[in-house]
Amino acid sequence: MRGIGDVGDAEREFGALGARVRLHARCVDCDRQTGVRPDEPVVLASVVKVPLVLEFARQAAYGQLDPAERVLVRRTDRLGGTGTAGCRDDVEMSLRDLAAFALSVSDNTAADVLFRRVGADTVGLLVRELGLEGTRIAGSPRDLLESVLADVGAADPAEFAAVYPTLSPERIRALPTMDPRRTNSGTARDMTRLLALIWTGRAGPPQACAEVRELMARQVSWHRLAAAFPEEVAVAAKSGTLPGIRNEIGVVSLPEGGRYAVAVLAETEGLGQRRPDLDAAIGAAGRAAVEELHGCCGQPPSGRRTA
């Protein structure tokens, strides 16, 4: 493969990896943009946790909830994955710590608790308020899980876990969580708009926007967008992964100046989870987009190229 030297290479290179890409990037400060199929709706997966935590932070800033409120996360709340979602015993923590887990380690149970506390309908109203016309909020992680259980006729998650390996790839792709019309979905352009509003303090009270920025900077997963840049480049990001779905959105801040919101949303032909080649392609596509935009606000060209 020749690599992603510019944004125009992205479709070809992802295609060679058995994937389709929707890509968008914009300068946070002047709004110059570039992209590939940026207005096609795709499954957001855990990227939806960004507007969720933003709504939580807004409600905290407006005094509608106490971020220090203690919540008991029970074993029965577990949804699988990292953080409280994978704990074997009951866990008690504050709402704001659940928000931190939701963004830093993509904790599904933490996100589910927050959705119940702030309201999925309220998160839907938020994306409308922010002008994210191509974004759809269908529900919390448990809402989506229940839709899948009903679709396959499983009584509970344990039964679904037993049934899942027997499903054909076509059947898996037909699940509600794989259909942008029936799950949390959005467009690459909407995601960079959301990030630009957060980074310029226009998505809510300044302290709410600052909290989301700080939590996104703590994401422990760095092997997609962040891996494409040297350490002096600050990257705050959120990934989203499902079988056949690999997403990353984030803001890249260069030391010489310039802030760039990037969304790389990929759908794969195969359903395998271990795809370091695609993770690298996501980072390379994001870097190519940043390099195309860099200099739009008067910063000197970076002189860096993706390997």
PENOR-V960096 format. One record per backbone hydrogen bond with DSSP energy under -0.5 kcal/mol. CO is the residue of the C=O (numbers start at 1). NH is the residue of the N-H. If there is no record, write none. Layout:
BEGIN
CO	NH
CO	NH
END
This chain:
BEGIN
3	5
6	9
7	10
9	13
10	14
11	15
12	16
13	17
14	17
14	19
15	18
18	269
20	267
22	265
23	36
24	263
25	34
26	261
27	31
32	27
34	25
36	23
37	40
38	189
39	41
42	186
44	47
45	48
46	49
47	50
48	52
49	53
50	54
51	55
52	56
53	57
54	58
55	59
56	60
57	61
58	62
59	64
59	65
60	63
65	67
66	69
67	96
69	95
71	73
71	93
72	74
73	91
74	77
75	78
82	85
83	86
84	87
85	80
91	73
93	71
94	98
95	99
96	100
97	101
98	102
99	103
100	104
101	105
101	107
104	220
106	108
107	111
108	112
109	113
110	114
111	115
112	116
113	117
114	118
115	119
119	123
120	124
121	125
122	126
123	127
124	128
125	129
126	130
127	132
128	131
131	133
132	135
136	138
136	185
140	144
141	145
142	146
143	147
144	148
145	149
146	150
147	151
148	152
149	153
149	154
156	160
157	161
158	162
159	163
160	164
161	165
163	166
163	167
164	167
168	172
169	173
170	174
172	175
175	178
176	179
178	180
179	182
179	183
184	44
184	45
185	136
186	42
187	191
188	192
189	193
190	194
191	195
192	196
193	197
194	198
195	199
196	200
197	202
197	203
198	201
205	208
205	209
206	210
207	211
208	212
209	213
210	214
211	215
212	216
213	217
215	218
216	219
216	237
220	222
222	227
225	228
226	229
230	233
232	234
234	253
236	251
238	249
240	247
242	245
244	268
245	242
246	266
247	240
248	264
249	238
250	262
251	236
251	253
252	254
252	260
253	234
254	257
258	254
259	28
259	29
260	252
261	26
262	250
263	24
263	265
264	248
264	266
265	22
266	246
267	20
273	275
275	278
275	279
276	280
277	281
278	282
279	283
280	284
281	285
282	286
283	287
284	288
285	289
286	290
287	291
288	292
289	293
290	294
293	296
295	298
END
